[in-house]
């Protein structure tokens, strides 16, 4: 059975896409820790982060870098944090999160529940910052 991320990649489920190329996809977390929380995934379905081939892992970080910089421009934060947890979905993924303290990356906190309208606004803000 395909993971939810594979279904997003295949266009079977909607997502608020921030960036995409032939190998990777960045999209908003539907239940973010803070506004601006983005997931970055390889399109190749691999369960564990450290099972990702070295070359793809390096490309993944290079793909994520401008997204992280755009998040920092788009949201007032000290920096864009990166986290790899990997328990929620059996598809390797990284979280890019605008943070001001380590508490902003506490995954045990209640998640936000923005509606589709607000998610689209956030997506637009980040995409605009990508072009800045």
LINPE-V893965 format. One record per pair of residues at least 4 apart in sequence whose C-alpha atoms are under 6 Angstrom apart, sorted by the first residue. I is the first residue (numbers start at 1). GAP is how many residues later the second one is. D is the distance in whole Angstrom. If there is no record, write none. Layout:
i=I gap=GAP d=D
i=I gap=GAP d=D
This chain:
i=2 gap=4 d=6
i=7 gap=5 d=5
i=7 gap=6 d=6
i=8 gap=4 d=6
i=8 gap=5 d=5
i=16 gap=11 d=5
i=16 gap=12 d=6
i=17 gap=9 d=6
i=17 gap=10 d=4
i=18 gap=8 d=5
i=18 gap=9 d=5
i=18 gap=109 d=6
i=19 gap=6 d=6
i=19 gap=7 d=5
i=20 gap=4 d=6
i=20 gap=5 d=4
i=23 gap=19 d=6
i=23 gap=20 d=5
i=24 gap=17 d=6
i=24 gap=18 d=4
i=24 gap=19 d=5
i=25 gap=15 d=6
i=25 gap=16 d=5
i=26 gap=13 d=6
i=26 gap=14 d=4
i=27 gap=11 d=5
i=27 gap=12 d=5
i=28 gap=10 d=4
i=29 gap=8 d=6
i=29 gap=9 d=5
i=29 gap=10 d=6
i=31 gap=80 d=6
i=31 gap=81 d=5
i=31 gap=82 d=5
i=32 gap=5 d=5
i=32 gap=79 d=6
i=32 gap=80 d=5
i=33 gap=78 d=5
i=37 gap=59 d=6
i=37 gap=60 d=5
i=38 gap=57 d=6
i=38 gap=58 d=5
i=39 gap=55 d=6
i=39 gap=56 d=5
i=40 gap=53 d=6
i=40 gap=54 d=5
i=41 gap=52 d=5
i=45 gap=46 d=6
i=46 gap=45 d=5
i=46 gap=46 d=6
i=47 gap=43 d=5
i=47 gap=44 d=4
i=47 gap=45 d=5
i=48 gap=44 d=5
i=49 gap=43 d=5
i=52 gap=5 d=6
i=56 gap=4 d=6
i=68 gap=12 d=6
i=70 gap=4 d=6
i=70 gap=56 d=6
i=70 gap=59 d=5
i=70 gap=60 d=5
i=71 gap=4 d=6
i=71 gap=55 d=6
i=72 gap=7 d=6
i=72 gap=8 d=6
i=74 gap=52 d=6
i=74 gap=55 d=6
i=77 gap=21 d=6
i=77 gap=22 d=5
i=77 gap=23 d=5
i=78 gap=21 d=6
i=78 gap=22 d=5
i=79 gap=19 d=6
i=79 gap=20 d=6
i=80 gap=17 d=5
i=80 gap=18 d=4
i=80 gap=19 d=6
i=81 gap=15 d=6
i=81 gap=16 d=5
i=82 gap=13 d=6
i=82 gap=14 d=5
i=83 gap=11 d=6
i=83 gap=12 d=5
i=84 gap=10 d=5
i=99 gap=5 d=5
i=114 gap=4 d=6
